[in-house]
Amino acid sequence: MPEEIKPALTPAQWSRYREDLAVLRPWALEDEEDPEARVQRYIRNHAVYLLEGGLPEEDAAKGAAAVLLHGQPFGFTWEDVGRIRDLASAAQYVLGQHAEFVAAVRNLADRIAALLPPREGA
C-alpha cells in the first residue's frame, strides 16, 4: 500500500498565511515602484521562515514549496488536480490492465494536491 501523502500545510497554517497576505497587499500597494515585488519578497521570506524552523524539519521543504508555488502562474490549481485525476480514470478505462500507470498518475495528482491550500468552502 502506498504511503499516505499528507498536506504540506495544515488548514490553520494556510489560513494564517492567507491572513498575512491580506494584510500585506494593501501595504505593498503603497510601494510606488513595484508593489508586486514587495509581495513576492514576503512570500520568499515566509518560505525561508518555514525552512528555518517555522515547521518541523521533515515538513519544512514541502511547506516552503507549497508557499512558493501558491498563486504563481507556474504553480498548480485544484483544476489541474481534477484534470490529472480525470486522466487517470480515462487511462484506467482505456488501458485497463495497466494498473501501475494508473496508480502513478493518481499518485501524481495526490502529490500536487498536497501542495495546495484547502479548497474554498471545504
Beta strands, then each sheet from edge to edge (+ up, - down):
end
